[in-house]
Amino acid sequence: MPRIDDYINARNLAVEKLSQEPFEVILKRSGFESPDKDTFRIPFLDRIYRVGFPRFEFEDVTEGKKEIPLQEQVLILHYMSAGKIPQATGHWISYREIPGAAFYYGAFLKRAVDPLKKVFGHNLSGFSQAAEKLNAKKIDNGDAALEIKVLPAVPLQLILWKADDEFPAEANILFDSTIGQILSPEDVAWLAGMVVYRLMALAH
């Protein structure tokens, strides 16, 4: 389990790398908007963050401002510092199909898939209602499924099969085939968990 020092170091390394690039290059690559010449506007799930260049300090500008977890900051910075961010292809893959993901598969299940089916396997309506707050798009799969664009080039799909008298609930999370070019397998596992836990929070 990463310690807080690990996140601080990861953040510092990402900021050091990004601060050496021109603002316009990062802006174009990431697909974010800019309200002015040195600020990124970053929608992330149900929040809006402003991130200044070149120090990359995060500010939550959503109503009811909240402290921004270091994990979220590191994930967004890693996305911004990807060497190349291709457009999504619409071809969906499982977590196991991401190059190098086998080592983190257990963590992915624990952080994302298991909580998804445990909390929403008996509550598909709560799943759908929480998803509306994230501007998710309903899709035709399983007993309930949605697609969320978490970052401009990073969509994911969450699929649920409800529990019944014979079978327990099941869940799956799919990613665009380009995800391995943008984020590391560890970051993808954290990303999926962030989405699921945000849905859980919004369902209460």
Secondary structure, 3 states (H helix, E strand, C coil): CCCHHHHHHHHHHHHHHHCCCCHHHHHHHHCCEEEECCEEEEEECCEEEEEECCCCCEEECCCCCCCCCHHHHHHHHHHHCCCCCCCCCCCEEEHHHCCCCHHHHHHHHHHHHHHHHHHHCCCHHHHHHHHHCCCCEECCCCCEEEEEEEECCEEEEEEEECCCCCCCCEEEEEEECCHHHHCCHHHHHHHHHHHHHHHHHHHC
